[in-house]
Amino acid sequence: MAKRKRMLRATMPDGYVKTIGPTSQPFTHYWRIVAVLENGKTEVFWGHATSLAEAKAKRTAAADAARQRGWRRYQFEIATLEEV
């Protein structure tokens, strides 16, 4: 039997809304890294996870990426996905 496809939405603290789907994957959280590069430009990296623990694990990866890529600073955020 095919899994039902869902549309998911995450609302970030700054009001940005990300919609994911249709998907049959069991995603529960959305994560986002907003990085300020050495040249002052901004890059955004994002993904989704199947648990809060999986999403939180990306925080360590973000710190490693900041060191390796020489980001001036970055902000890491997690939001719960809601079915729409």
C-alpha positions as CSV (number, residue, x, y, z in Angstrom):
1,M,0.0,0.0,0.0
2,A,1.4,3.4,-1.0
3,K,2.1,5.9,1.8
4,R,-0.1,9.0,1.8
5,K,1.7,12.1,0.6
6,R,1.7,15.2,2.9
7,M,2.5,18.8,2.6
8,L,4.5,20.2,5.5
9,R,5.2,23.7,6.7
10,A,7.8,25.3,9.0
11,T,7.6,28.8,10.3
12,M,10.9,30.3,11.4
13,P,11.2,32.9,14.2
14,D,11.8,35.7,11.6
15,G,8.5,34.8,9.9
16,Y,10.0,32.9,6.9
17,V,7.7,30.1,5.9
18,K,9.1,27.0,4.2
19,T,6.8,24.5,2.6
20,I,8.0,20.9,1.9
21,G,6.1,18.4,-0.2
22,P,4.3,16.5,-1.3
23,T,6.3,13.9,0.6
24,S,5.6,10.5,2.2
25,Q,8.8,10.8,4.3
26,P,8.4,11.0,8.1
27,F,9.9,14.5,8.5
28,T,9.2,16.2,11.8
29,H,11.7,19.2,11.8
30,Y,13.2,21.7,9.5
31,W,16.7,23.3,10.1
32,R,18.3,26.3,8.6
33,I,21.8,27.9,8.8
34,V,22.1,31.5,7.7
35,A,25.9,32.1,7.3
36,V,27.6,35.4,6.8
37,L,30.6,34.9,4.6
38,E,34.0,36.7,4.8
39,N,33.0,38.9,1.9
40,G,29.8,40.0,3.7
41,K,27.5,38.0,1.5
42,T,24.9,35.7,3.1
43,E,24.3,32.0,2.2
44,V,21.4,29.9,3.5
45,F,21.7,26.1,4.0
46,W,18.6,24.1,5.0
47,G,17.3,20.6,5.4
48,H,14.7,18.4,7.1
49,A,15.0,15.7,9.7
50,T,12.9,12.8,11.0
51,S,13.5,13.8,14.7
52,L,14.5,16.7,16.8
53,A,17.6,14.8,17.8
54,E,18.6,14.4,14.2
55,A,18.0,18.1,13.5
56,K,20.0,19.2,16.6
57,A,22.9,17.0,15.4
58,K,23.3,19.5,12.5
59,R,24.3,22.2,14.9
60,T,27.7,20.4,15.4
61,A,28.1,20.2,11.6
62,A,27.3,23.9,11.3
63,A,30.1,24.7,13.8
64,D,32.5,22.6,11.8
65,A,31.4,24.2,8.5
66,A,31.9,27.7,10.0
67,R,35.5,26.8,11.0
68,Q,36.3,25.1,7.7
69,R,34.8,27.8,5.4
70,G,35.7,30.9,7.5
71,W,32.2,32.2,8.0
72,R,32.2,35.5,10.0
73,R,29.1,34.2,11.9
74,Y,26.1,32.0,11.4
75,Q,22.7,31.4,12.9
76,F,21.3,27.9,13.3
77,E,17.6,27.4,13.8
78,I,15.2,24.5,14.1
79,A,11.4,24.6,13.5
80,T,8.8,21.9,13.9
81,L,7.1,20.9,10.7
82,E,3.3,21.0,10.7
83,E,1.0,19.2,8.2
84,V,-1.0,21.6,6.0
